[in-house]
């Protein structure tokens, strides 16, 4: 089941997010990636639920995000904090 968030008058139209269950049923290859998010974060991030309308993109997007956000020269915590702050500055939901 898709959930369509209410449209805010000061924002652009939103794209429906697929439920994690629907996305995994629609493309079984997403199951591993989405289950990993659920195991690590307790839920599938909204970005990936929107991207699930295009499963091939969703699969590569998840791997790209992990390559950027996992440990490296900058700590994972700082990367997450930066993601939240940039979302706030841009008035985005995170």
OpenMM code with the backbone's topology and positions (N, CA, C; nanometers):
from openmm import Vec3, app, unit

residues = "UNK UNK UNK UNK UNK UNK UNK UNK UNK UNK UNK UNK UNK UNK UNK UNK UNK UNK UNK UNK UNK UNK UNK UNK UNK UNK UNK UNK UNK UNK UNK UNK UNK UNK UNK UNK UNK UNK UNK UNK UNK UNK UNK UNK UNK UNK UNK UNK UNK UNK UNK UNK UNK UNK UNK UNK UNK UNK UNK UNK UNK UNK UNK UNK UNK UNK UNK UNK UNK UNK UNK UNK UNK UNK UNK UNK UNK UNK UNK UNK UNK UNK UNK UNK UNK UNK UNK UNK UNK UNK UNK UNK UNK UNK".split()
positions = [
    Vec3(0.0846, -0.1176, 0.0000),
    Vec3(0.0000, 0.0000, 0.0000),
    Vec3(0.0885, 0.1230, 0.0000),
    Vec3(0.0602, 0.2175, -0.0865),
    Vec3(0.1373, 0.3414, -0.0889),
    Vec3(0.0740, 0.4405, 0.0062),
    Vec3(0.1566, 0.5230, 0.0640),
    Vec3(0.1028, 0.6285, 0.1478),
    Vec3(0.1410, 0.7613, 0.0843),
    Vec3(0.0439, 0.8442, 0.0653),
    Vec3(0.0666, 0.9728, 0.0034),
    Vec3(0.0591, 1.0777, 0.1126),
    Vec3(0.1728, 1.1398, 0.1459),
    Vec3(0.1723, 1.2383, 0.2529),
    Vec3(0.0882, 1.3597, 0.2149),
    Vec3(0.0371, 1.4306, 0.3155),
    Vec3(-0.0413, 1.5494, 0.2835),
    Vec3(0.0465, 1.6538, 0.2146),
    Vec3(-0.0112, 1.7260, 0.1230),
    Vec3(0.0643, 1.8279, 0.0502),
    Vec3(0.0628, 1.9574, 0.1294),
    Vec3(0.1786, 2.0095, 0.1523),
    Vec3(0.1937, 2.1360, 0.2220),
    Vec3(0.1870, 2.2474, 0.1179),
    Vec3(0.1176, 2.3559, 0.1458),
    Vec3(0.1030, 2.4617, 0.0458),
    Vec3(0.2346, 2.5290, 0.0072),
    Vec3(0.3345, 2.5226, 0.0932),
    Vec3(0.4612, 2.5892, 0.0634),
    Vec3(0.5668, 2.4953, 0.0058),
    Vec3(0.5279, 2.3760, -0.0319),
    Vec3(0.6219, 2.2784, -0.0859),
    Vec3(0.5757, 2.2281, -0.2219),
    Vec3(0.6705, 2.1707, -0.2924),
    Vec3(0.6379, 2.1097, -0.4207),
    Vec3(0.5609, 1.9800, -0.3959),
    Vec3(0.4909, 1.9299, -0.4980),
    Vec3(0.4161, 1.8041, -0.4805),
    Vec3(0.5099, 1.6912, -0.4375),
    Vec3(0.4571, 1.6024, -0.3598),
    Vec3(0.5351, 1.4891, -0.3102),
    Vec3(0.5046, 1.3646, -0.3911),
    Vec3(0.6003, 1.2741, -0.3925),
    Vec3(0.5839, 1.1456, -0.4596),
    Vec3(0.5483, 1.0424, -0.3536),
    Vec3(0.4568, 0.9553, -0.3858),
    Vec3(0.4137, 0.8527, -0.2904),
    Vec3(0.5291, 0.7615, -0.2535),
    Vec3(0.5364, 0.7276, -0.1267),
    Vec3(0.6354, 0.6319, -0.0779),
    Vec3(0.5693, 0.4945, -0.0730),
    Vec3(0.6372, 0.3969, -0.1260),
    Vec3(0.5867, 0.2596, -0.1152),
    Vec3(0.6180, 0.2082, 0.0240),
    Vec3(0.5312, 0.1269, 0.0772),
    Vec3(0.5652, 0.0621, 0.2035),
    Vec3(0.6806, -0.0349, 0.1754),
    Vec3(0.7621, -0.0593, 0.2742),
    Vec3(0.8744, -0.1524, 0.2565),
    Vec3(0.8222, -0.2894, 0.2129),
    Vec3(0.7100, -0.3319, 0.2711),
    Vec3(0.6540, -0.4627, 0.2379),
    Vec3(0.6119, -0.4693, 0.0914),
    Vec3(0.5431, -0.3649, 0.0447),
    Vec3(0.4998, -0.3624, -0.0953),
    Vec3(0.6181, -0.3588, -0.1908),
    Vec3(0.7184, -0.2798, -0.1568),
    Vec3(0.8362, -0.2697, -0.2430),
    Vec3(0.9083, -0.4037, -0.2528),
    Vec3(0.9197, -0.4744, -0.1398),
    Vec3(0.9887, -0.6033, -0.1397),
    Vec3(0.9074, -0.7093, -0.2130),
    Vec3(0.7747, -0.7006, -0.2047),
    Vec3(0.6899, -0.7939, -0.2802),
    Vec3(0.6991, -0.7648, -0.4289),
    Vec3(0.7042, -0.6373, -0.4649),
    Vec3(0.7096, -0.5987, -0.6052),
    Vec3(0.8402, -0.6360, -0.6723),
    Vec3(0.9492, -0.6325, -0.5960),
    Vec3(1.0807, -0.6695, -0.6497),
    Vec3(1.1575, -0.7423, -0.5402),
    Vec3(1.1556, -0.8756, -0.5427),
    Vec3(1.2217, -0.9538, -0.4380),
    Vec3(1.3700, -0.9191, -0.4198),
    Vec3(1.4348, -0.8637, -0.5227),
    Vec3(1.5758, -0.8274, -0.5090),
    Vec3(1.5952, -0.7121, -0.4110),
    Vec3(1.4906, -0.6361, -0.3851),
    Vec3(1.5011, -0.5279, -0.2874),
    Vec3(1.4976, -0.5802, -0.1437),
    Vec3(1.4519, -0.7024, -0.1280),
    Vec3(1.4357, -0.7576, 0.0071),
    Vec3(1.5642, -0.7506, 0.0893),
    Vec3(1.6744, -0.7926, 0.0336),
    Vec3(1.8008, -0.7930, 0.1081),
    Vec3(1.8409, -0.6517, 0.1499),
    Vec3(1.8333, -0.5590, 0.0573),
    Vec3(1.8711, -0.4208, 0.0859),
    Vec3(1.7776, -0.3580, 0.1898),
    Vec3(1.6470, -0.3758, 0.1718),
    Vec3(1.5513, -0.3171, 0.2649),
    Vec3(1.5602, -0.3841, 0.4016),
    Vec3(1.5801, -0.5149, 0.4036),
    Vec3(1.5920, -0.5837, 0.5319),
    Vec3(1.7150, -0.5359, 0.6076),
    Vec3(1.8207, -0.5065, 0.5355),
    Vec3(1.9423, -0.4537, 0.5995),
    Vec3(1.9131, -0.3178, 0.6648),
    Vec3(1.8377, -0.2317, 0.5956),
    Vec3(1.7987, -0.1037, 0.6558),
    Vec3(1.7164, -0.1268, 0.7817),
    Vec3(1.6227, -0.2178, 0.7742),
    Vec3(1.5366, -0.2460, 0.8888),
    Vec3(1.6203, -0.2973, 1.0052),
    Vec3(1.7144, -0.3860, 0.9770),
    Vec3(1.8002, -0.4401, 1.0826),
    Vec3(1.8885, -0.3312, 1.1443),
    Vec3(1.9413, -0.2415, 1.0618),
    Vec3(2.0346, -0.1387, 1.1090),
    Vec3(1.9644, -0.0163, 1.1683),
    Vec3(1.8520, 0.0247, 1.1073),
    Vec3(1.7898, 0.1509, 1.1445),
    Vec3(1.6495, 0.1362, 1.2025),
    Vec3(1.5934, 0.0164, 1.1911),
    Vec3(1.4578, -0.0040, 1.2391),
    Vec3(1.3515, 0.0268, 1.1350),
    Vec3(1.3917, 0.0860, 1.0228),
    Vec3(1.2977, 0.1160, 0.9148),
    Vec3(1.3755, 0.1443, 0.7871),
    Vec3(1.3028, 0.1481, 0.6768),
    Vec3(1.3621, 0.1828, 0.5478),
    Vec3(1.3488, 0.3336, 0.5309),
    Vec3(1.4589, 0.4051, 0.5052),
    Vec3(1.4499, 0.5503, 0.4884),
    Vec3(1.3526, 0.5886, 0.3766),
    Vec3(1.2856, 0.7023, 0.3943),
    Vec3(1.1869, 0.7492, 0.2972),
    Vec3(1.2435, 0.7604, 0.1567),
    Vec3(1.3673, 0.8065, 0.1438),
    Vec3(1.4301, 0.8189, 0.0123),
    Vec3(1.4198, 0.6880, -0.0654),
    Vec3(1.4442, 0.5773, 0.0017),
    Vec3(1.4441, 0.4468, -0.0639),
    Vec3(1.3028, 0.3969, -0.0902),
    Vec3(1.2076, 0.4384, -0.0075),
    Vec3(1.0681, 0.4011, -0.0314),
    Vec3(1.0131, 0.4756, -0.1519),
    Vec3(1.0600, 0.5973, -0.1752),
    Vec3(1.0214, 0.6713, -0.2963),
    Vec3(1.0921, 0.6109, -0.4175),
    Vec3(1.2225, 0.5871, -0.4031),
    Vec3(1.3009, 0.5323, -0.5142),
    Vec3(1.2537, 0.3926, -0.5536),
    Vec3(1.1819, 0.3247, -0.4657),
    Vec3(1.1357, 0.1881, -0.4940),
    Vec3(1.0430, 0.1814, -0.6150),
    Vec3(0.9939, 0.2957, -0.6608),
    Vec3(0.9166, 0.2965, -0.7852),
    Vec3(1.0048, 0.2541, -0.9026),
    Vec3(1.1351, 0.2670, -0.8865),
    Vec3(1.2338, 0.2258, -0.9882),
    Vec3(1.3343, 0.1324, -0.9199),
    Vec3(1.3031, 0.0038, -0.9056),
    Vec3(1.3863, -0.0902, -0.8299),
    Vec3(1.5324, -0.0954, -0.8722),
    Vec3(1.5615, -0.0866, -1.0011),
    Vec3(1.7018, -0.0935, -1.0447),
    Vec3(1.7812, 0.0235, -0.9869),
    Vec3(1.7201, 0.1396, -0.9839),
    Vec3(1.7869, 0.2568, -0.9260),
    Vec3(1.7998, 0.2409, -0.7752),
    Vec3(1.6964, 0.1887, -0.7126),
    Vec3(1.6981, 0.1709, -0.5670),
    Vec3(1.8128, 0.0809, -0.5233),
    Vec3(1.8361, -0.0273, -0.5969),
    Vec3(1.9441, -0.1196, -0.5597),
    Vec3(2.0800, -0.0496, -0.5664),
    Vec3(2.1056, 0.0269, -0.6713),
    Vec3(2.2361, 0.0929, -0.6826),
    Vec3(2.2458, 0.2112, -0.5867),
    Vec3(2.1333, 0.2768, -0.5589),
    Vec3(2.1316, 0.3890, -0.4659),
    Vec3(2.1715, 0.3446, -0.3252),
    Vec3(2.1209, 0.2310, -0.2833),
    Vec3(2.1538, 0.1800, -0.1499),
    Vec3(2.3035, 0.1521, -0.1370),
    Vec3(2.3612, 0.0916, -0.2379),
    Vec3(2.5052, 0.0626, -0.2326),
    Vec3(2.5875, 0.1906, -0.2360),
    Vec3(2.5440, 0.2882, -0.3150),
    Vec3(2.6150, 0.4154, -0.3201),
    Vec3(2.6081, 0.4853, -0.1841),
    Vec3(2.4901, 0.4870, -0.1229),
    Vec3(2.4770, 0.5507, 0.0076),
    Vec3(2.5682, 0.4854, 0.1109),
    Vec3(2.5734, 0.3541, 0.1083),
    Vec3(2.6608, 0.2851, 0.2046),
    Vec3(2.8080, 0.3188, 0.1799),
    Vec3(2.8479, 0.3276, 0.0536),
    Vec3(2.9869, 0.3613, 0.0216),
    Vec3(3.0219, 0.5000, 0.0741),
    Vec3(2.9271, 0.5915, 0.0673),
    Vec3(2.9521, 0.7286, 0.1139),
    Vec3(2.9421, 0.7382, 0.2659),
    Vec3(2.8389, 0.6759, 0.3235),
    Vec3(2.8083, 0.6978, 0.4647),
    Vec3(2.8809, 0.6068, 0.5626),
    Vec3(2.9338, 0.4954, 0.5174),
    Vec3(3.0041, 0.4085, 0.6124),
    Vec3(3.1404, 0.4665, 0.6445),
    Vec3(3.2096, 0.4040, 0.7353),
    Vec3(3.3373, 0.4568, 0.7854),
    Vec3(3.4344, 0.4933, 0.6745),
    Vec3(3.5091, 0.5971, 0.6982),
    Vec3(3.6097, 0.6470, 0.6045),
    Vec3(3.6905, 0.7530, 0.6772),
    Vec3(3.7355, 0.8532, 0.6060),
    Vec3(3.8122, 0.9606, 0.6687),
    Vec3(3.7266, 1.0429, 0.7644),
    Vec3(3.5979, 1.0539, 0.7349),
    Vec3(3.5037, 1.1252, 0.8201),
    Vec3(3.4170, 1.0201, 0.8900),
    Vec3(3.3964, 1.0382, 1.0200),
    Vec3(3.3207, 0.9376, 1.0956),
    Vec3(3.1767, 0.9281, 1.0471),
    Vec3(3.1198, 0.8119, 1.0675),
    Vec3(2.9803, 0.7877, 1.0281),
    Vec3(2.8866, 0.8821, 1.1040),
    Vec3(2.9171, 0.9056, 1.2317),
    Vec3(2.8338, 0.9940, 1.3128),
    Vec3(2.8318, 1.1356, 1.2551),
    Vec3(2.9478, 1.1886, 1.2202),
    Vec3(2.9537, 1.3230, 1.1640),
    Vec3(2.8779, 1.3293, 1.0309),
    Vec3(2.8891, 1.2262, 0.9497),
    Vec3(2.8158, 1.2229, 0.8229),
    Vec3(2.6652, 1.2266, 0.8476),
    Vec3(2.6184, 1.1505, 0.9461),
    Vec3(2.4754, 1.1505, 0.9792),
    Vec3(2.4320, 1.2875, 1.0296),
    Vec3(2.5134, 1.3485, 1.1158),
    Vec3(2.4813, 1.4814, 1.1672),
    Vec3(2.4747, 1.5841, 1.0542),
    Vec3(2.5675, 1.5746, 0.9607),
    Vec3(2.5666, 1.6649, 0.8460),
    Vec3(2.4419, 1.6435, 0.7602),
    Vec3(2.4019, 1.5187, 0.7432),
    Vec3(2.2811, 1.4895, 0.6656),
    Vec3(2.1583, 1.5534, 0.7297),
    Vec3(2.1491, 1.5413, 0.8604),
    Vec3(2.0358, 1.6002, 0.9318),
    Vec3(2.0386, 1.7525, 0.9193),
    Vec3(2.1559, 1.8121, 0.9392),
    Vec3(2.1671, 1.9589, 0.9343),
    Vec3(2.1355, 2.0130, 0.7940),
    Vec3(2.1872, 1.9504, 0.6911),
    Vec3(2.1582, 1.9950, 0.5544),
    Vec3(2.0083, 1.9841, 0.5273),
    Vec3(1.9451, 1.8784, 0.5768),
    Vec3(1.8003, 1.8634, 0.5614),
    Vec3(1.7263, 1.9772, 0.6312),
    Vec3(1.7718, 2.0130, 0.7509),
    Vec3(1.7086, 2.1235, 0.8238),
    Vec3(1.7252, 2.2550, 0.7480),
    Vec3(1.8452, 2.2822, 0.7022),
    Vec3(1.8728, 2.4071, 0.6296),
    Vec3(1.7852, 2.4182, 0.5058),
    Vec3(1.7623, 2.3063, 0.4387),
    Vec3(1.6825, 2.3044, 0.3158),
    Vec3(1.5343, 2.2821, 0.3426),
    Vec3(1.4964, 2.2818, 0.4710),
    Vec3(1.3573, 2.2647, 0.5090),
    Vec3(1.2995, 2.1334, 0.4571),
    Vec3(1.3813, 2.0288, 0.4641),
    Vec3(1.3409, 1.8956, 0.4177),
    Vec3(1.3108, 1.8072, 0.5386),
    Vec3(1.2250, 1.7113, 0.5173),
    Vec3(1.2040, 1.6110, 0.6204),
    Vec3(1.3164, 1.5110, 0.6109),
    Vec3(1.3646, 1.4638, 0.7209),
    Vec3(1.4734, 1.3673, 0.7221),
    Vec3(1.4245, 1.2376, 0.7794),
] * unit.nanometer
topology = app.Topology()
chain = topology.addChain("A")
for resn in residues:
    res = topology.addResidue(resn, chain)
    for name in ("N", "CA", "C"):
        topology.addAtom(name, app.Element.getBySymbol(name[0]), res)
